[in-house]
Amino acid sequence: MHLHDVWFILIAVLWIGYFFLEGFDFGVGVLTKALARDERERRVLINTIGPVWDGNEVWLLTAGGATFAAFPAWYATLFSGFYLPLLIILVCLIVRGVAFEYRAKRSDERWKRNWEHAIFWTSLVPAFLWGVAFANIVHGVKINAAGDYAGTFFDLLHPYALLGGVVTLSLFTFHGAVFVSLKTLGDIRERGRALARWLGLFTAVVALAFLIWTQADGGDGWSLGALVVAVLALVAALGFNQLGREGWAFVCSGATIVAAVAMLFLSLYPDVMPSSLNPAWSLTVTNASSSAYTLKVMTWVAGVMTPLVLCYQGWTYWVFRKRIGVRNIPV
C-alpha cells in the first residue's frame, strides 16, 4: 500500500469522525425547534452540546487541511467547483458559533429568539448540504481534461444529490435525538426518545434507498458489506431506543453514520473525484496526490499529534458526561 492510499484512508476517517460528532450537534440544533417547548428546554438542548460543539469542528478543519496537503488537485477542484455550497456551509458554521456565544449575552427575549432561529437554520442547512456535496463527489461531476470543474451550481442539484442531502439531514437529526435522550433528564428525555423512533423509521427508508442507489451506481463487495453494517446498526439503534437503552442506541446510530460514510469512500476509491464527462479525466489517489516526501512528513506529524488530540477530546466528553434537565436551568 502506497502513502497516497494511506492518506485517502486517513481523510476518510477524519470525515467519518466529523460526521459522527458534528452530526449529533447539528441534530440537536435542529431539535431546538422540533423538540423544545419553551426557552428553558431550548437552553437544556443547547447546553448538552455547549462544551463540545467547537471541538467537533476540529475534525472538519483537519480533514480540509489534510486534503489540501495530501491531495492538492482534489482540494483545488473540490473547492472551486463546489464554491457556493461550501461557502454557504462556512457562513452557517460562523454564524452558528456566534449564535452559541451571543445568545445569552442579553436577557431580551427577542434577542434570544433571533439567535435561536440562527442556531436552527445554521444546523439544518449544513446538515443538508454536506449530503448534497458528498453525493456529488461519489456520483461524479463535470471535470474536464485539465482537472477543472466545468459545470454550474445547478448541475449539483440532481435527484441523487438531493436524496443524499435528505439522508444526512434525517440521519443527523435522528443521531441528535438519540443524543438528547442520552444526555437529558425528565420529560424532554422521554420526548426525545419518542421523536427518535419516528425519525429513525423515516431515516431507514430514505437511507436504504440512497445506499442501494450508491451500491448499484458503483459499489463493490466492500461497499456492500458497509451497506449491510449500516442497515443493521440503524435497526439496532431503533431497537435499543425502544428499550430505553440510550447509550447503546447512540453507539448504534453513530455506527450507522460510520458505516454509511465508509461506504461512500469505498465506492469512490481509487477515484477522489470521478469525471462524468470522461472517466479518463477523473481525479484519482495517484494523479491528485502530493509528492512522496510531503506524504511522508505528514504521516510522521499525524502519528505524533493525532493521539494527543484524541486524548484531549475524549477527556472533554468524560468531564461533561452527566445528564442535565430543566431543573438544572435557573429561571
N, C-alpha and C positions, 0 to 999 in steps of 0.2 A: 504493500500500500504506500503510495506517494504522499508527501506532505500536503499537496493540494486536496487530496481525498480526505485526509485527516481534518483539514480546516473546513471542508464542506460539512463534515460531521459535527465539528465543534460549533459552527454557526447554526446548524440545525438545532443543536442542544440549547444554544442561547435563545433562539426563538421559542423553543418549547418551554424553557423556563420563564420567559417573558409572558407568554400566553397563559401559562399555569397560574402565575402570580398576579399579573395585571388583569387577567381575566376575571378573577373574583372581585377585584376592587372596581373594575368597570361595571360588573353586575350589581354591586352594592350601590354605586352611583345611580344606576337606572332605577333601582328599587326605592330610592329616596322618594320617588313619586308614586311608584306602583304599590308599595307595601306600607310605608309610614303613613299614619293617620293624622299626626299633628307635629308641631315643631319639636317637641321633646323626643318623639320617636325618630324624627329625622336626625336629631343630634346623636341618638344612640347608634344609628346606622353609620353616620359619618365617623363616630368615634371608634367603631370596630376596625376601620382601615386607616384612621388618622396616623398611627405610629409607623405604618409600613408602606403606604402608597408610594412615597418618593423613593424608597429603597427598591421597590418593584420595578421602577422605571430605569434603574441602573442596567437591567438586563437589555433593555432596548438600546441604550447608548452603547453598551458593549457590543451588541450584535451589529449595529451600524458601523462602529469603528472597526470591528474585525472584518466586515465585508469590504470596507474601504481599503484596508491594508492587505488583506489576503486575495481579494478578487476585485481590483480597481475597475476593470472593464464592466463587470457586473454592477458595481456600485454606480458607475457613471451612467450606464444605460437605464438602470432602475430609477435613479433619482431624477434624471432628465425626462424620461418617458412618463413617469408617474408623479410628475412635479405637483400638479394641482391636488390630487388626493392626499399626497404626503404632506403638502403644505397645510391642508385643512386639518389633518391629524396633529401636526405640530402646533398649530394655533390652538386647537382644542386642548392639548396637553398643557400648554402655557396657561390658558385661561382657567383650566381645571385646578392647577396648582395654586393660582392666585385666589380662586374661589374658596379652597380649603382654608387658606391662611386669613383671608379678609372677612369671611362670613361672620365671625364672632367679634370683629373689631368695633361694631356699633350695636346698640340694643334696638335700633329702629327696625320694626317688623318688615317694612318694605325693603330695606337694605338686605336683611337676611333672606327674604323670599327671592329677590333677584339673584343672589349668589347661589341659592339652592336650585333655581332654574338653570343656572350656568353649570352646576355640578351634574345635573341630569343630562342636559344636551351634550356636554363635553365628555360624558361617559358613553352615551348611546352612539354618537356619530363615529368615534374611532373604533368602537366595537364592531360596527357595521363595515367601515371602510377597510379595516385590516383583512376581513374576509374577502372583500372585493379584490384587494391588491394581491393576496396570495393565490386566489383562484386564477387570476390573470397570469401570474408567474408560472403556475403549473400548466395551465391550458395552452399558453403560448401567445405572444403578442407580435405585432408587426415590426420586426427587426430587419433592417436592410443589410446589404453586403458589408457596409462599413461598421456594423455593430450598433447603429443608432436606431432609436425608436422612430418609426415612420408613420404612426397612427395619430389619432386625436384622443381627447379625453373621453368622448362619447363611444369610441371603439372599446373602451374598458368596461362599458355598462351592458354587456350581453347577458343572456339568461343564466349561464353557468356562473358568472361572476356575481350577479345579484343574489343567486341562491347561496353562494359562498358567504356573502355578507349577512344574509338572514341566519345562516347556520352559526357563524361566530357570535352574532348578537344574541341569539337564543341560548347558545351553549354557555356564553359568559354570564348571562343573566341567571341561568339555572345554577351555574357554579357559585354565583354570588348569593343566591337564595339559600343554598346549602351552607355556605359560609356564615350567613346571618343566623341560621338555626343553630350552628355550632358555637357562635360567639355571643349569643344574647340570652336573656332570661325573660320569663313571663309570657305574656300574650303575644308579643312580637315574635318570639321564638316559635310558637305554635303556628302562627300565621305564615311565617317564613317557610316552615316545613310543608304546610298545605300548598302554598304557592309553588314550591319547588316540585311537588308532584305533578302539577299541571304543566309547568314549564318543561319538565323532563319529558313528558309524553309528547309535547309539540316538538321539542328538540330531537327526540328519537326519530320522528317522521322525516323532518327536513334533513337531518344529518345523514340518515341512511340513504336518502335519495342522492345527496351530494357525493357521498363517499362511493356509492355504486357507480355513479356517473364518472367520477375520477378514476376508478379502477377500470372501467370499460374504455376510457379515453387513452390511458397509457400506463396502466398498472402492470405489476408482475407478481410473482409468488410472494415476495417480501411485503409488498404493499397490501396484498390480500390478507396476509397474516396480521398486519397492523389494523386493517379494517375490522377483522373479527375481534381483535382485542378491544377496539374502541366500542363496538356494539355490546360486547359482554360487560365491559366496565360501566357503560351507561345503564344497562339493565340492572347491574349490581347496585349502582348508585341509587336508582329508583327503589329497589328493594330495601336497602339499608335506611333510606329516608323514611319509607313507610313504617319501618320497625322502630324509628326513633333513634337509630344509631348514627348520630350526626357525624362523628369522627370518621367512621368508615365510609359514610356517604360522601364526605368531602374528598377522601382519598380516591374513591372510585370516580367521582366527577372530574377530579384532576387527572386521573389515569385516562379518562376519555379524551381530554384535551391533548395529553401527551401522545396517545396512540394516533389520534386524528392528524395532528401536525406532523408526526413522524411519517404517516402515510403519504402526506403531500410531498415531503422531501424525498421519500423513497420512489415516488412516482416521477419526480423531477430528475433525479440522478441518472446519467452523468451530466445532464444539462444544468445550467443555473438559470438561464432564460431562453426557452425554446423560441425559435422564429416560426411564426405562422405563414410567412411568405415563402421561405425555403429552408428546409431542415439543415442544409449546409451552412446557413448563416446563423445558426443558434450559438449562443454563448455556452461554453462548457467549463467544467472544472479545469480543463487543460488550457484552453485558449484565453480564458478570462483571469487566470491566476497571476500572482506576483512571482518574482524570482524565487528560486530555491533558497537563497540566502535570507531573503526577507521572511519567508515562512519559517525558516529555522530559528531566527531570532525571536519571532512572535511566539513560537512554541515554547521556548525557554521562559519568556516573560509570563506567558499564560500559566505555565506549570508552577511558577512561584506565587503569582498573585491570586489565581483563582481560588485555591483553598482558603486564603485569608478572607476573601470577600464572602465565600460561602459560610465560613465560621461566624463572621460578624452578623450576617443576615439571619442565620439560624439563631444566634443569641438574641437578636431583636425580637423574633417571633416568640421565643421562650419567655422573655421578660413580660411581654404583653399578651400572655396566653389566656388570661382569665376572662370569663364571661362578664358582660355588662347588661344593664337593663334600665328602664325608666327610673327606677328607684335610685340609681347612681347619678342621675342628672338633676342638678339643683333647679328649682322652679325660678 
